[in-house]
Amino acid sequence: MKKLFYLFAVVGLLTSCVSKKNQVIQQNILTLKDSYCKAPFKYNYNNKVPSYNSDSILAANIELKEMFSDQSILILNALDNLDEVHKIMDLKKDSSLASQIKVLQLKTKINSKITIALTELDAVAAEFDCEGERVAQIGNYVDNLNSSRNNKMILYSIITGAAASIAGGIVSDQGWSNAIDIGGGVLGAGFGLATLNPKGKKVEFIHQRNLLRDIWKEKLESPNFPPFIWYMYTEKKFSNKEEHSIIGNMKERWLHYQFDDDKTSADQSVIFSDGGYYRADDLHNRAAMLNQMQSATRTINQNINYLLLDLDKLIL
């Protein structure tokens, strides 16, 4: 009787755990097919991506190099503010009050463009952050599915072992008792092995607006990003070594760490599609990639900060 009592106690405890996990799963199902991270409407940017002919731009504005870094000059060009800077340099030669007022007006015009660029950076980084949280939530959902399944297999294994032990103690015939013990052991081991599923469950996860796909394809323009942000991503002058662009370096890291240097596997991955069936590992990879792009986007603020410092030196 004591064995039966312990058996029912274990069954009740594990069933309770599985039930709670199922409740969590049902709460997360709403985020599978509709992203709450995308903007409520699509903004149609009128501006095109700035010119990538950086050497010509720098050569045409060589007189600015005394006050500005190469990156600052390229950002001013991307924001269409080079004319204002040239006018300020000319006006600085005149110390009259009228010239000083005109300088302040031009500086305000430049600051307005910079403010818009900063808000665009914040908006893109926020979407990466939100989408990363959404994917992490789905990852937890699939982890819960796998955990729930494993708990059931463990429960069945315990029940099988306990039932075989009880039946073996009841049956008086030694031959039958041994057969029951062996059969129960084999069945219990089978349930135990069933928990060793390396891939686990999968779930359908849809993302028709796929920012990571735009990064992976790296076209000249992307409708999902403001032209200024896309230019900063794809112009080699804004990366540390200037050999590859920001997203060029990012893609190399993804290929190596997320896809084991298998370009074909990466190109065919569900991560860069409109969505499909994800396993837990794919979801965790997607979340990591979104977080990496969020960080890369925020580092562009450093370039704009250096530009602001250069502008302050110009005004003084």
Secondary structure as UniProt FT lines:
FT   HELIX           2..28
FT   HELIX           29..31
FT   HELIX           54..60
FT   HELIX           62..66
FT   HELIX           70..78
FT   TURN            79..80
FT   HELIX           82..91
FT   TURN            92..93
FT   HELIX           97..170
FT   HELIX           174..194
FT   STRAND          202..206
FT   HELIX           211..217
FT   TURN            223..224
FT   HELIX           227..234
FT   HELIX           236..238
FT   HELIX           246..253
FT   HELIX           254..258
FT   TURN            260..261
FT   HELIX           263..267
FT   HELIX           270..272
FT   STRAND          275..279
FT   HELIX           280..315
//
